[in-house]
Amino acid sequence: MSTVTDDLTVPPRRRILHLRHETMESMFAYAYAILMTDLLLVLANLPLALLLFVARDALQAWPTVLLLSLTLAPSLAGAFDVFRRMRGDEPPRPFAAFWHGYRTRGAAAALMGLATGLVVGFVLYDGAVLTGTVWAPLLAPTLAVVAAWALVACTSSLAGLVLYPQASARAIVKAAVYLSVRRWYFSVFALVLLGLSAAAVIVQPVLGALVPGLLLYVVFANADFSFRALQAERTAAG
């Protein structure tokens, strides 16, 4: 009874100030984790970052860019591990979380990234071959959809690897492919965010490197929601 009375005697203004202090601490912690994730992504993909910084036209050097992009998938697994901890009760500790995700899920992520790179490389090569031919207007949209679908499915799979460490990579990929088609509107949204991240880095490599972390967090949250909704559907179905 005395505890309740003591709580009631605390001035409301002090409670509000305490709440604001905790809120500000959380906001700074999240901002720090996002910025550190951006920095760690640059360090984990340093050869690619240097190429984008010195290249006058990165799109003209797409084979080299695609080859160096193979380091992206393991680093995304590290970034998604940071985001997973940000959404939980434990403090993010971005350096430790990034390394944990990179170390434990990096091999599977690298294989997914390699498969996606092969699909995108095939699309880009075919697009270059078909340029100027009568088949270009007919096949270009299909090739673009295939490349976009591969990127979205890969990103969702990487998120699933981090969200469900006990599940097999095969099961996660199957679920991600299914969700990328079933919830196509989420896929389009994720693709737009990925495109904005890539465009920011390509157009302005220095300042643009501060953009991907926040957008990738939204992509991760989007994938998390999709996987949870799929789990709920399967549970309801028995």
VOSEBA-491412 format. One record per residue (C-alpha): residue number from 1; residue in one letter; chain; x, y, z. Coordinates in Angstrom, 2 decimals, always signed. Layout:
// residues N
+-----+-----+-------+---------+---------+---------+
!   n ! res ! chain !    east !   north !      up !
+-----+-----+-------+---------+---------+---------+
! NUM !   A !     A !       X !       Y !       Z !
...
+-----+-----+-------+---------+---------+---------+
// end
This chain:
// residues 238
+-----+-----+-------+---------+---------+---------+
!   n ! res ! chain !    east !   north !      up !
+-----+-----+-------+---------+---------+---------+
!   1 !   M !     A !   +0.00 !   +0.00 !   +0.00 !
!   2 !   S !     A !   +2.82 !   +2.37 !   +0.89 !
!   3 !   T !     A !   +4.49 !   +1.61 !   -2.45 !
!   4 !   V !     A !   +1.40 !   +2.65 !   -4.33 !
!   5 !   T !     A !   +1.14 !   +5.79 !   -2.22 !
!   6 !   D !     A !   +4.80 !   +6.62 !   -2.85 !
!   7 !   D !     A !   +4.28 !   +6.24 !   -6.61 !
!   8 !   L !     A !   +1.30 !   +8.56 !   -6.49 !
!   9 !   T !     A !   +3.31 !  +11.19 !   -4.66 !
!  10 !   V !     A !   +5.93 !  +11.37 !   -7.44 !
!  11 !   P !     A !   +5.37 !  +14.66 !   -9.28 !
!  12 !   P !     A !   +3.97 !  +14.09 !  -12.79 !
!  13 !   R !     A !   +6.57 !  +16.44 !  -14.25 !
!  14 !   R !     A !   +9.40 !  +14.25 !  -12.93 !
!  15 !   R !     A !   +7.80 !  +11.16 !  -14.50 !
!  16 !   I !     A !   +7.52 !  +12.94 !  -17.86 !
!  17 !   L !     A !  +11.14 !  +14.05 !  -17.72 !
!  18 !   H !     A !  +12.25 !  +10.53 !  -16.84 !
!  19 !   L !     A !  +10.21 !   +9.11 !  -19.72 !
!  20 !   R !     A !  +11.66 !  +11.66 !  -22.11 !
!  21 !   H !     A !  +15.17 !  +10.82 !  -20.93 !
!  22 !   E !     A !  +14.63 !   +7.10 !  -21.62 !
!  23 !   T !     A !  +13.08 !   +7.89 !  -25.00 !
!  24 !   M !     A !  +16.02 !  +10.07 !  -25.98 !
!  25 !   E !     A !  +18.46 !   +7.36 !  -24.92 !
!  26 !   S !     A !  +16.61 !   +4.81 !  -27.07 !
!  27 !   M !     A !  +16.57 !   +7.15 !  -30.05 !
!  28 !   F !     A !  +20.30 !   +7.81 !  -29.77 !
!  29 !   A !     A !  +20.97 !   +4.08 !  -29.37 !
!  30 !   Y !     A !  +19.00 !   +3.30 !  -32.53 !
!  31 !   A !     A !  +20.66 !   +6.12 !  -34.47 !
!  32 !   Y !     A !  +24.09 !   +4.91 !  -33.33 !
!  33 !   A !     A !  +23.28 !   +1.32 !  -34.36 !
!  34 !   I !     A !  +22.09 !   +2.44 !  -37.81 !
!  35 !   L !     A !  +25.17 !   +4.61 !  -38.42 !
!  36 !   M !     A !  +27.53 !   +1.89 !  -37.24 !
!  37 !   T !     A !  +25.76 !   -0.57 !  -39.51 !
!  38 !   D !     A !  +26.39 !   +1.77 !  -42.45 !
!  39 !   L !     A !  +30.07 !   +1.95 !  -41.52 !
!  40 !   L !     A !  +30.37 !   -1.82 !  -41.12 !
!  41 !   L !     A !  +28.67 !   -2.38 !  -44.47 !
!  42 !   V !     A !  +31.25 !   -0.12 !  -46.11 !
!  43 !   L !     A !  +34.15 !   -1.92 !  -44.41 !
!  44 !   A !     A !  +32.77 !   -5.36 !  -45.26 !
!  45 !   N !     A !  +32.41 !   -4.33 !  -48.91 !
!  46 !   L !     A !  +35.46 !   -2.10 !  -49.15 !
!  47 !   P !     A !  +36.60 !   -3.19 !  -52.65 !
!  48 !   L !     A !  +33.13 !   -2.47 !  -54.02 !
!  49 !   A !     A !  +32.95 !   +0.83 !  -52.15 !
!  50 !   L !     A !  +36.32 !   +1.92 !  -53.55 !
!  51 !   L !     A !  +35.27 !   +1.00 !  -57.08 !
!  52 !   L !     A !  +32.07 !   +3.03 !  -56.79 !
!  53 !   F !     A !  +34.09 !   +5.93 !  -55.40 !
!  54 !   V !     A !  +36.69 !   +6.05 !  -58.19 !
!  55 !   A !     A !  +34.61 !   +4.83 !  -61.14 !
!  56 !   R !     A !  +33.25 !   +7.54 !  -63.40 !
!  57 !   D !     A !  +30.40 !   +5.36 !  -64.61 !
!  58 !   A !     A !  +29.75 !   +2.31 !  -62.45 !
!  59 !   L !     A !  +27.02 !   +1.07 !  -64.81 !
!  60 !   Q !     A !  +29.52 !   +0.72 !  -67.65 !
!  61 !   A !     A !  +31.68 !   -1.49 !  -65.43 !
!  62 !   W !     A !  +28.78 !   -3.72 !  -64.39 !
!  63 !   P !     A !  +30.68 !   -7.05 !  -64.69 !
!  64 !   T !     A !  +33.30 !   -5.86 !  -62.19 !
!  65 !   V !     A !  +30.63 !   -4.32 !  -59.96 !
!  66 !   L !     A !  +28.65 !   -7.56 !  -60.03 !
!  67 !   L !     A !  +31.74 !   -9.60 !  -59.13 !
!  68 !   L !     A !  +32.62 !   -7.37 !  -56.20 !
!  69 !   S !     A !  +28.99 !   -7.39 !  -55.08 !
!  70 !   L !     A !  +29.34 !  -11.02 !  -53.98 !
!  71 !   T !     A !  +30.44 !   -9.70 !  -50.57 !
!  72 !   L !     A !  +27.11 !   -7.95 !  -50.09 !
!  73 !   A !     A !  +25.06 !  -10.97 !  -49.01 !
!  74 !   P !     A !  +27.22 !  -11.97 !  -46.01 !
!  75 !   S !     A !  +27.42 !   -8.34 !  -44.90 !
!  76 !   L !     A !  +23.63 !   -8.03 !  -45.14 !
!  77 !   A !     A !  +23.34 !  -11.04 !  -42.85 !
!  78 !   G !     A !  +25.49 !   -9.11 !  -40.37 !
!  79 !   A !     A !  +23.41 !   -5.96 !  -40.75 !
!  80 !   F !     A !  +20.17 !   -7.90 !  -40.32 !
!  81 !   D !     A !  +21.49 !   -9.40 !  -37.09 !
!  82 !   V !     A !  +21.99 !   -5.86 !  -35.79 !
!  83 !   F !     A !  +18.42 !   -5.00 !  -36.78 !
!  84 !   R !     A !  +17.09 !   -8.15 !  -35.12 !
!  85 !   R !     A !  +18.62 !   -7.13 !  -31.82 !
!  86 !   M !     A !  +17.35 !   -3.59 !  -32.22 !
!  87 !   R !     A !  +13.80 !   -4.97 !  -32.39 !
!  88 !   G !     A !  +14.33 !   -7.02 !  -29.21 !
!  89 !   D !     A !  +14.92 !   -6.14 !  -25.58 !
!  90 !   E !     A !  +18.68 !   -6.65 !  -25.65 !
!  91 !   P !     A !  +20.97 !   -3.74 !  -26.53 !
!  92 !   P !     A !  +22.04 !   -3.82 !  -30.20 !
!  93 !   R !     A !  +25.84 !   -3.66 !  -29.73 !
!  94 !   P !     A !  +26.27 !   -3.28 !  -33.51 !
!  95 !   F !     A !  +29.89 !   -4.45 !  -33.78 !
!  96 !   A !     A !  +29.27 !   -7.72 !  -31.91 !
!  97 !   A !     A !  +25.90 !   -8.31 !  -33.59 !
!  98 !   F !     A !  +27.26 !   -7.62 !  -37.08 !
!  99 !   W !     A !  +30.18 !   -9.99 !  -36.59 !
! 100 !   H !     A !  +27.91 !  -12.68 !  -35.14 !
! 101 !   G !     A !  +25.56 !  -12.56 !  -38.12 !
! 102 !   Y !     A !  +28.46 !  -12.43 !  -40.58 !
! 103 !   R !     A !  +30.26 !  -15.35 !  -38.94 !
! 104 !   T !     A !  +27.32 !  -17.68 !  -38.32 !
! 105 !   R !     A !  +25.24 !  -17.06 !  -41.45 !
! 106 !   G !     A !  +27.88 !  -15.76 !  -43.84 !
! 107 !   A !     A !  +28.48 !  -19.06 !  -45.67 !
! 108 !   A !     A !  +24.80 !  -19.67 !  -46.43 !
! 109 !   A !     A !  +24.36 !  -16.00 !  -47.30 !
! 110 !   A !     A !  +27.31 !  -16.14 !  -49.70 !
! 111 !   L !     A !  +25.74 !  -19.07 !  -51.57 !
! 112 !   M !     A !  +22.46 !  -17.17 !  -51.85 !
! 113 !   G !     A !  +24.32 !  -14.11 !  -53.05 !
! 114 !   L !     A !  +26.20 !  -16.17 !  -55.63 !
! 115 !   A !     A !  +22.97 !  -17.66 !  -56.99 !
! 116 !   T !     A !  +21.40 !  -14.22 !  -57.17 !
! 117 !   G !     A !  +24.51 !  -12.81 !  -58.84 !
! 118 !   L !     A !  +24.34 !  -15.49 !  -61.51 !
! 119 !   V !     A !  +20.71 !  -14.66 !  -62.23 !
! 120 !   V !     A !  +21.37 !  -10.92 !  -62.38 !
! 121 !   G !     A !  +24.50 !  -11.46 !  -64.47 !
! 122 !   F !     A !  +22.56 !  -13.61 !  -66.92 !
! 123 !   V !     A !  +19.90 !  -10.91 !  -67.20 !
! 124 !   L !     A !  +22.44 !   -8.12 !  -67.74 !
! 125 !   Y !     A !  +24.39 !  -10.16 !  -70.30 !
! 126 !   D !     A !  +21.24 !  -11.01 !  -72.23 !
! 127 !   G !     A !  +20.16 !   -7.39 !  -72.04 !
! 128 !   A !     A !  +23.47 !   -6.26 !  -73.52 !
! 129 !   V !     A !  +23.23 !   -8.85 !  -76.30 !
! 130 !   L !     A !  +19.64 !   -7.96 !  -77.14 !
! 131 !   T !     A !  +20.23 !   -4.20 !  -77.19 !
! 132 !   G !     A !  +19.30 !   -2.81 !  -80.58 !
! 133 !   T !     A !  +17.58 !   -5.97 !  -81.76 !
! 134 !   V !     A !  +13.91 !   -6.54 !  -82.47 !
! 135 !   W !     A !  +13.68 !   -8.83 !  -79.41 !
! 136 !   A !     A !  +14.70 !   -6.15 !  -76.92 !
! 137 !   P !     A !  +11.25 !   -4.57 !  -76.40 !
! 138 !   L !     A !   +9.69 !   -8.02 !  -76.00 !
! 139 !   L !     A !  +12.15 !   -9.66 !  -73.62 !
! 140 !   A !     A !  +13.47 !   -6.67 !  -71.66 !
! 141 !   P !     A !  +10.45 !   -6.44 !  -69.30 !
! 142 !   T !     A !  +10.58 !  -10.16 !  -68.56 !
! 143 !   L !     A !  +14.31 !  -10.05 !  -67.85 !
! 144 !   A !     A !  +13.84 !   -7.03 !  -65.59 !
! 145 !   V !     A !  +11.13 !   -8.81 !  -63.59 !
! 146 !   V !     A !  +13.33 !  -11.91 !  -63.19 !
! 147 !   A !     A !  +16.26 !   -9.85 !  -61.89 !
! 148 !   A !     A !  +14.02 !   -7.86 !  -59.52 !
! 149 !   W !     A !  +12.37 !  -11.02 !  -58.21 !
! 150 !   A !     A !  +15.77 !  -12.65 !  -57.59 !
! 151 !   L !     A !  +16.98 !   -9.62 !  -55.61 !
! 152 !   V !     A !  +13.86 !   -9.47 !  -53.45 !
! 153 !   A !     A !  +13.82 !  -13.22 !  -52.80 !
! 154 !   C !     A !  +17.50 !  -13.16 !  -51.85 !
! 155 !   T !     A !  +17.04 !  -10.24 !  -49.45 !
! 156 !   S !     A !  +14.05 !  -11.92 !  -47.79 !
! 157 !   S !     A !  +16.04 !  -15.16 !  -47.52 !
! 158 !   L !     A !  +18.89 !  -13.34 !  -45.80 !
! 159 !   A !     A !  +16.45 !  -11.84 !  -43.32 !
! 160 !   G !     A !  +14.98 !  -15.29 !  -42.72 !
! 161 !   L !     A !  +18.41 !  -16.74 !  -42.02 !
! 162 !   V !     A !  +18.84 !  -14.26 !  -39.19 !
! 163 !   L !     A !  +15.28 !  -14.38 !  -37.88 !
! 164 !   Y !     A !  +15.11 !  -18.20 !  -37.78 !
! 165 !   P !     A !  +18.61 !  -19.53 !  -37.09 !
! 166 !   Q !     A !  +17.27 !  -23.02 !  -36.30 !
! 167 !   A !     A !  +15.53 !  -23.41 !  -39.66 !
! 168 !   S !     A !  +17.28 !  -24.87 !  -42.68 !
! 169 !   A !     A !  +18.44 !  -22.57 !  -45.43 !
! 170 !   R !     A !  +16.39 !  -24.56 !  -47.94 !
! 171 !   A !     A !  +13.16 !  -24.04 !  -45.99 !
! 172 !   I !     A !  +13.87 !  -20.34 !  -45.62 !
! 173 !   V !     A !  +14.55 !  -19.89 !  -49.33 !
! 174 !   K !     A !  +11.33 !  -21.74 !  -50.23 !
! 175 !   A !     A !   +9.34 !  -19.52 !  -47.87 !
! 176 !   A !     A !  +11.03 !  -16.37 !  -49.17 !
! 177 !   V !     A !  +10.32 !  -17.30 !  -52.80 !
! 178 !   Y !     A !   +6.71 !  -18.03 !  -51.93 !
! 179 !   L !     A !   +6.30 !  -14.75 !  -50.05 !
! 180 !   S !     A !   +7.97 !  -12.73 !  -52.80 !
! 181 !   V !     A !   +5.18 !  -13.85 !  -55.14 !
! 182 !   R !     A !   +2.27 !  -14.12 !  -52.68 !
! 183 !   R !     A !   +2.86 !  -10.68 !  -51.16 !
! 184 !   W !     A !   +4.04 !   -9.00 !  -54.33 !
! 185 !   Y !     A !   +3.17 !   -5.54 !  -53.03 !
! 186 !   F !     A !   +5.68 !   -5.98 !  -50.20 !
! 187 !   S !     A !   +8.20 !   -7.15 !  -52.79 !
! 188 !   V !     A !   +7.66 !   -4.00 !  -54.83 !
! 189 !   F !     A !   +8.08 !   -1.86 !  -51.72 !
! 190 !   A !     A !  +11.30 !   -3.67 !  -50.76 !
! 191 !   L !     A !  +12.59 !   -3.35 !  -54.31 !
! 192 !   V !     A !  +12.00 !   +0.40 !  -54.26 !
! 193 !   L !     A !  +13.95 !   +0.72 !  -51.01 !
! 194 !   L !     A !  +16.80 !   -1.41 !  -52.35 !
! 195 !   G !     A !  +16.85 !   +0.69 !  -55.51 !
! 196 !   L !     A !  +17.00 !   +3.93 !  -53.50 !
! 197 !   S !     A !  +19.88 !   +2.54 !  -51.44 !
! 198 !   A !     A !  +21.83 !   +1.50 !  -54.53 !
! 199 !   A !     A !  +21.11 !   +4.79 !  -56.29 !
! 200 !   A !     A !  +22.27 !   +6.83 !  -53.30 !
! 201 !   V !     A !  +25.56 !   +4.94 !  -53.12 !
! 202 !   I !     A !  +26.18 !   +5.05 !  -56.88 !
! 203 !   V !     A !  +25.34 !   +8.73 !  -57.30 !
! 204 !   Q !     A !  +27.14 !   +9.96 !  -54.19 !
! 205 !   P !     A !  +29.32 !   +7.19 !  -52.67 !
! 206 !   V !     A !  +30.44 !   +9.19 !  -49.62 !
! 207 !   L !     A !  +27.19 !  +10.70 !  -48.40 !
! 208 !   G !     A !  +25.13 !   +7.94 !  -49.97 !
! 209 !   A !     A !  +26.81 !   +5.41 !  -47.68 !
! 210 !   L !     A !  +24.77 !   +6.92 !  -44.82 !
! 211 !   V !     A !  +21.46 !   +6.00 !  -46.48 !
! 212 !   P !     A !  +21.34 !   +2.17 !  -46.78 !
! 213 !   G !     A !  +21.21 !   +1.40 !  -43.05 !
! 214 !   L !     A !  +17.87 !   +3.08 !  -42.44 !
! 215 !   L !     A !  +16.27 !   +1.78 !  -45.64 !
! 216 !   L !     A !  +17.58 !   -1.74 !  -45.06 !
! 217 !   Y !     A !  +16.06 !   -1.67 !  -41.58 !
! 218 !   V !     A !  +12.66 !   -1.07 !  -43.19 !
! 219 !   V !     A !  +13.32 !   -3.92 !  -45.64 !
! 220 !   F !     A !  +14.19 !   -6.20 !  -42.72 !
! 221 !   A !     A !  +11.07 !   -5.20 !  -40.78 !
! 222 !   N !     A !   +9.01 !   -5.84 !  -43.89 !
! 223 !   A !     A !  +10.48 !   -9.34 !  -44.26 !
! 224 !   D !     A !   +9.97 !  -10.03 !  -40.55 !
! 225 !   F !     A !   +6.28 !   -9.14 !  -40.83 !
! 226 !   S !     A !   +5.86 !  -11.36 !  -43.90 !
! 227 !   F !     A !   +7.47 !  -14.38 !  -42.24 !
! 228 !   R !     A !   +5.37 !  -13.92 !  -39.09 !
! 229 !   A !     A !   +2.20 !  -13.65 !  -41.14 !
! 230 !   L !     A !   +3.10 !  -16.86 !  -42.98 !
! 231 !   Q !     A !   +3.70 !  -18.61 !  -39.66 !
! 232 !   A !     A !   +0.34 !  -17.43 !  -38.37 !
! 233 !   E !     A !   -1.41 !  -18.71 !  -41.50 !
! 234 !   R !     A !   +0.18 !  -22.13 !  -41.20 !
! 235 !   T !     A !   -0.64 !  -22.30 !  -37.48 !
! 236 !   A !     A !   -4.25 !  -21.37 !  -38.13 !
! 237 !   A !     A !   -4.47 !  -23.98 !  -40.89 !
! 238 !   G !     A !   -3.25 !  -26.61 !  -38.45 !
+-----+-----+-------+---------+---------+---------+
// end
